[in-house]
Structures are given as C-alpha cells and as structure tokens.
Amino acid sequence: MATDDPLIATSATAQRTNLLGLTRQQLEAFFEGIGEKRFRAQQVMKWIHHQGIRDFQQMTNLGKALRDRLEAIAEITPPQIESQQDSSDGTRKWAIKVDGGSLVEAVLIPEGDRATLCVSSQVGCSLDCKFCSTGKQGFQRDLTSAEIIGQVWLAIDSYDGWQSGKGRVVTNVVMMGMGEPLLNVDNVVSSMSLMCDDLAYGLSKRKVTLSTSGVVPALDKLADYSDVSLAISLHAPNDTIRNQIVPINKRYPIASLLASAKAYIDAQSDKKRVVTIEYTLLAGVNDQVEHARELSELLDGYPCKINLIPFNDFPNSGFKRPSGNAVSRFWQVLMEAGFIVTVRTTRGDDIDAACGQLVGDVADRTKRSARYRAQYEDDDVEEISLA
C-alpha cells in the first residue's frame, strides 16, 4: 500500500533479500524471479515460521543446489535481542536491536490461556502524544517488515516455542508498541498478513489489532489491504483536550477519525465488528465525570467497546495516575449509558512494560529527546491539567 503522507519515513534496506519479512505472495514472486516454482515459497515459509529454522541447509525438502543458491542471495535474519526482563506477574519485555543500533521494545503479556504480544512498528515515534514515554524518545525510522514480524519470531524463539506440544506462545498481537503503525503502513500490513497466514502464524484476524492515533488518510485506505481488528487511541472526549495531548488531532480531528474508523469496520465482511476505543485516564485532565458524560454523548450509537487505561507513570511525564475512585466513577457513567467497558489491568509495571512506558533507545533524528532533556534539566516539570 502506498501513501503520499509526508510523515511516513523510509525503511532500511538489506544487501541480501531477508525472507523473514516476505508475505506468501512476495515470497512466491521471489522464487519465480530466480526461476523456481511458486510452491517453494510455501515450503520455506513453514521452515521459517512453523519451525524457526534460519539455516537453508536444514531445509531438507529443498534440493542441495537450491539451498546453496539461497545461501548466496538470501537470508533469514530477525533483529537481535539486546536484553530481556521478566516481571513478577509473568510479563516479559525484550529490548531488540535493529539496523543502525537503536533499540525497540516488545512485550508479551500472558493471561490464562492467552498471551498477547505488543509489537513496535517504528524506531521511536513522530507523533509525540504527551502522555506516552515513547514519544519523548523522538523518531529515527520505520521498522522493516522483517523487523516487525521478527518480534513475533523472537518471542516464540525466546520460549523455545517451535517444539510441538508446547502450545502456542503468542495467541494475540497488538500493534501498540513503539511507533504509529499507519505511518509505516506498507511494512505493517505485510507483517500482519504474515501473522494471519496459516503458513506462518495462523492468527485469527480478530486476534490481530492495529491501534492508531488517527492517521486518517492511511486509515481511509486500510480496508483495501487488511481486515484485522481496529483500535483508536482516542484519549479525549473533545477536540480541545485531544489537541493538547494528541497533537495529530489538529490535523485530523475526532469527527473525521471516528468516521474513518467506522468506514473501515463497515467495509468488513464480519458485520459484528466494532472499534475498540482506547482511553488513557489522566488525573485532572480527562478523568472527570463530566468527561465521561461527554464521551458517552460522543460515542452514542457508535459501534464500539471502550478500554479505559489508567495512566502509567514515567519520569518527568507531567501527568498523574487517577485515583481508583475516579476510574470507577468514569467506568460507571459509561456502563450506565450502555457501553461495553473494560479497565485495563496494569501489567509489567515493575519492568516499565506497561502501556505508554516503552522507550527503547532511539538515535533520534528529530532532536526531540534532547529538547525534552534540556527542558527537564532547566525547569521544574509542572503537572499538566486541562480540566
């Protein structure tokens, strides 16, 4: 999928073709391009994504000549795990080194018979949502499809999950890590295609969720290329507040974002689809009863479920987590209005793996991180309130 949005960055390229990030169609085209039959793509996909094999010589249903040729022109290279942290609640976070030396983070959250992997799509983020630690790191580049799907590959490999009988390591994927997925739409769509392909990870389209802060032009086109679940990072009941905490709202305000999201789910064959509304509660900013009532009016009749996320603090954020009573009051207003509402349980906060806390190590080309550091060194950080 191509886009003319100037916010989209270019991706790194490799000297040899990295087969890890190629979709079934792309891999078929690769084999046709070297004079091989298309079915070779299916064989290689199973080796890579079902068995975790990176060595072409171990792919025993390929002829020796083909294995040798693949070694010369191709590779199967995931990004490199720099470090791993395990939370007391079972959450696991990886710092992953990508081309250029920057680090991105991925998080696996186990819960009963499910395990949700939070995947990054960019090195840093260009959008600078005010309550998100990732945005304070600035932005370097988009991740390649190999670097995105590589996070799924590494998560499974980390648990030695290729062995049969161990169960599925990853049951759900959310594109909610570092970066804005719709500012790297080509690579994200390719990666999600692999997540859902039976020859790769075989996840249901309901189990893969793309979360966007509101890149409306890309969202308007997304249904032409994908049918995964959709989450909207709304975080405010009106444009006045959202303009302050989610700056992209000044470009694509709430009304246009909600209309675009509804058009996406209306285009799906599954007519029971709804949009997940992500709403981070910030004390004194957007967590009052009047905000809940305004949100209820905004979403009246809108096909959605609402996920409330009490703010997870990070150094010098300028925000505070709301009280338990404030969260309960907000939840109650929405429930009484007839919405399906959940409150996200904080997971992995002892390893800074909770929502909004992912930071990595970004070679920031925007200089935003340096500006934030200078601000914190020169001034006392004031608490932010828009109430």
HELIX and SHEET records of a PDB file:
HELIX    1   1 LEU A   19  GLY A   21  5                                   3    
HELIX    2   2 ARG A   24  GLY A   33  1                                  10    
HELIX    3   3 PHE A   39  MET A   45  1                                   7    
HELIX    4   4 LYS A   46  HIS A   50  3                                   5    
HELIX    5   5 PHE A   56  GLN A   58  5                                   3    
HELIX    6   6 LYS A   64  ILE A   73  1                                  10    
HELIX    7   7 THR A  134  GLN A  137  5                                   4    
HELIX    8   8 SER A  145  SER A  158  1                                  14    
HELIX    9   9 PRO A  181  LEU A  183  5                                   3    
HELIX   10  10 VAL A  185  CYS A  196  1                                  12    
HELIX   11  11 LYS A  205  LYS A  207  5                                   3    
HELIX   12  12 VAL A  216  LEU A  222  1                                   7    
HELIX   13  13 ASP A  239  ILE A  245  1                                   7    
HELIX   14  14 PRO A  247  LYS A  250  5                                   4    
HELIX   15  15 ILE A  254  ASP A  266  1                                  13    
HELIX   16  16 VAL A  289  LEU A  298  1                                  10    
HELIX   17  17 GLY A  324  GLU A  336  1                                  13    
HELIX   18  18 ASP A  349  ILE A  351  5                                   3    
HELIX   19  19 ARG A  368  ASP A  378  1                                  11    
SHEET    1   A 2 THR A  17  ASN A  18  0                                        
SHEET    2   A 2 ALA A  74  GLU A  75  1                                        
SHEET    1   B10 GLN A  80  ASP A  86  0                                        
SHEET    2   B10 ARG A  92  LYS A  97 -1                                        
SHEET    3   B10 LEU A 103  GLU A 111 -1                                        
SHEET    4   B10 ARG A 114  CYS A 118 -1                                        
SHEET    5   B10 ASN A 172  MET A 175  1                                        
SHEET    6   B10 VAL A 208  THR A 212  1                                        
SHEET    7   B10 SER A 229  SER A 233  1                                        
SHEET    8   B10 VAL A 275  LEU A 281  1                                        
SHEET    9   B10 CYS A 304  PRO A 310  1                                        
SHEET   10   B10 VAL A 341  VAL A 343  1                                        
SHEET    1   C 2 GLN A 122  GLY A 124  0                                        
SHEET    2   C 2 PHE A 139  ASP A 142 -1                                        
END                                                                             
